Amino acid sequence: MADLSISLAGISSPNPFWLASAPPTNSGDQVMRAFDAGWGGAVWKTLGDPIVDTSSRFGSLDVGGQRMVGFNNIELITDRPLDVNLREMRHVKNRYPKHAIIASLMVEKREDWRDIIKAVIDHGCDGIELNFGCPHGMCERGMGSAVGQEPEVLKVVAAWAVEYSSVPVLIKLTPNVGDILEPGLASVEAGAHGLSLINTIKSLIGVDLDRLVPYPVVGRHSTNGGYCGPAVKPIALHMVGALARDPRITVPISGIGGIATWRDAAEFIALGSTSVQVCTAVMHYGFRIVEDMIEGLSNYLDEKGMKSVNELRGRALPAFLEWGDLDLNYKVAAHVDPSKCIGCDLCYVACRDSSVFCIHNSAEPLPAGHHAPTRDAALAAAKQRGSHVVWVDESECTGCNLCAAVCPVPDCITMVDVTDGRPFESWNDRVAKGTANVPGGLEDWRSTAKSGGARA
Ligand SMILES: Cc1cc2nc3c(=O)[nH]c(=O)nc-3n(C[C@H](O)[C@H](O)[C@H](O)COP(=O)(O)O)c2cc1C
């Protein structure tokens, strides 16, 4: 069985699965039950001056009958006194010395950072995580994302923490920025030992159309909250990958955002995460989900012949490029398995209304001059079944993937490599050879804007 243990900036953990700072890590009792269930680490619910929360404070997005695809909250940091949290933290560390306990912190003034950092270290935490990400409530008080959105401010506060801390300092980044590299680089420059991302995305989850008040309803009003859960995973993956592939980001990453299964975790690790953190999936299904995560990741590593989870880290990064470096001569075309097609026409309609209309059904004649080797098989299958079956006019297919995305039957539509032998050639290759029409680009716009003149 592959070794799942990790060390992130010197914080060691029996596996890469950590609970994110959130309701599941609000008390020592919860963290201990989570460790018993198999979690390798926990980032304690953010500590600071205890707050008053609203009632209600969560909102949820359901899609097609699936609950909590996206989750929204306007909860603030801990509402429990610091001394109670500290006592429990020490107790948990004493009972679980091999598990990772990270104290998430959010205070305002320099001396408050000094005092709270000393307190959590004195009570046994293995690392601290600075919450520069909360996009509601706390940011109005000059903390959370208010710090994370301003690299110069972030640098000042992070440097205080690095100065006062004798344990590794992780910076938890907000995704509510234009370019995640800016706060990422500022953190590294401030001396942080690791990055955690993402915190939640600023959002309004919906509107109660009877009361005409956005959710979550607090009396007769609401406010923007932080969005998380499966729906945010692609945004989080991009940000993690964008940081991990940049050679200037020299510190390890704890990946967060929409992780619910071992596959999600493996994707984050393949894009450069050392540990992964989970909140919404645990709020939805409980601590027990970690059992499947451990088993699934471990089986996957065994199947791939990897002896340790560390061998997976960053393995997908060389394949994560800028658009201009992709092969413009690579080509795939849709292939429909006639024995699996149920004639629902979802791909037909999608291709007709939103793509190049190269999918036809067996009831239609072949357009003049078109070449469709798959049509005969579709006609035969249709005859046998007594219902129509779709087929693809490969000469027209641009390989966009839309049909495969909408098809409800697993493996019915696959994308087949039909590259015609032309060598790899990217847009940037064409620019270098002088065969691409290159406009001035962003730099041109920037200098035009600076000079206040019209673009040449
Ligand atoms: C109800 C709730 C409370 C949260 N509280 C905190 C917090 O106190 N500190 C913090 O750093 N992040 C907090 N988060 C953000 C999570 O730690 C995490 O970054 C985010 O939810 C994305 O992960 P997920 O998609 O697995 O939920 C909270 C999230 C939720 C849903």
Ligand as a Chemical Component Dictionary entry (heavy atoms), coordinates in Angstrom:
data_LIG
# 
_chem_comp.id                   LIG 
_chem_comp.type                 NON-POLYMER 
_chem_comp.pdbx_formal_charge   0 
_chem_comp.three_letter_code    LIG 
# 
loop_
_chem_comp_atom.comp_id 
_chem_comp_atom.atom_id 
_chem_comp_atom.alt_atom_id 
_chem_comp_atom.type_symbol 
_chem_comp_atom.charge 
_chem_comp_atom.model_Cartn_x 
_chem_comp_atom.model_Cartn_y 
_chem_comp_atom.model_Cartn_z 
_chem_comp_atom.pdbx_ordinal 
LIG C1  C1  C 0 -19.920 27.827 7.009  1  
LIG C2  C2  C 0 -18.487 28.072 6.627  2  
LIG C3  C3  C 0 -17.640 28.693 7.545  3  
LIG C4  C4  C 0 -16.310 28.927 7.204  4  
LIG N1  N1  N 0 -15.483 29.497 8.118  5  
LIG C5  C5  C 0 -14.188 29.706 7.821  6  
LIG C6  C6  C 0 -13.300 30.208 8.796  7  
LIG O1  O1  O 0 -13.656 30.463 9.930  8  
LIG N2  N2  N 0 -12.014 30.407 8.421  9  
LIG C7  C7  C 0 -11.547 30.116 7.165  10 
LIG O2  O2  O 0 -10.361 30.302 6.870  11 
LIG N3  N3  N 0 -12.385 29.601 6.234  12 
LIG C8  C8  C 0 -13.676 29.385 6.525  13 
LIG N4  N4  N 0 -14.501 28.822 5.590  14 
LIG C9  C9  C 0 -13.970 28.497 4.259  15 
LIG C10 C10 C 0 -13.495 27.048 4.182  16 
LIG O3  O3  O 0 -12.444 26.792 5.070  17 
LIG C11 C11 C 0 -13.027 26.697 2.747  18 
LIG O4  O4  O 0 -11.941 27.517 2.405  19 
LIG C12 C12 C 0 -14.093 26.860 1.690  20 
LIG O5  O5  O 0 -15.345 26.482 2.207  21 
LIG C13 C13 C 0 -13.806 26.060 0.433  22 
LIG O6  O6  O 0 -13.756 24.680 0.687  23 
LIG P1  P1  P 0 -15.010 23.681 0.374  24 
LIG O7  O7  O 0 -15.405 23.890 -1.052 25 
LIG O8  O8  O 0 -14.474 22.314 0.682  26 
LIG O9  O9  O 0 -16.093 24.090 1.297  27 
LIG C14 C14 C 0 -15.837 28.564 5.919  28 
LIG C15 C15 C 0 -16.688 27.931 5.022  29 
LIG C16 C16 C 0 -17.997 27.676 5.373  30 
LIG C17 C17 C 0 -18.893 26.969 4.397  31 
# 
loop_
_chem_comp_bond.comp_id 
_chem_comp_bond.atom_id_1 
_chem_comp_bond.atom_id_2 
_chem_comp_bond.value_order 
_chem_comp_bond.pdbx_ordinal 
LIG C1  C2  SING 1  
LIG C2  C3  SING 2  
LIG C2  C16 DOUB 3  
LIG C3  C4  DOUB 4  
LIG C4  N1  SING 5  
LIG C4  C14 SING 6  
LIG N1  C5  DOUB 7  
LIG C5  C6  SING 8  
LIG C5  C8  SING 9  
LIG C6  O1  DOUB 10 
LIG C6  N2  SING 11 
LIG N2  C7  SING 12 
LIG C7  O2  DOUB 13 
LIG C7  N3  SING 14 
LIG N3  C8  DOUB 15 
LIG C8  N4  SING 16 
LIG N4  C9  SING 17 
LIG N4  C14 SING 18 
LIG C9  C10 SING 19 
LIG C10 O3  SING 20 
LIG C10 C11 SING 21 
LIG C11 O4  SING 22 
LIG C11 C12 SING 23 
LIG C12 O5  SING 24 
LIG C12 C13 SING 25 
LIG C13 O6  SING 26 
LIG O6  P1  SING 27 
LIG P1  O7  DOUB 28 
LIG P1  O8  SING 29 
LIG P1  O9  SING 30 
LIG C14 C15 DOUB 31 
LIG C15 C16 SING 32 
LIG C16 C17 SING 33 
# 
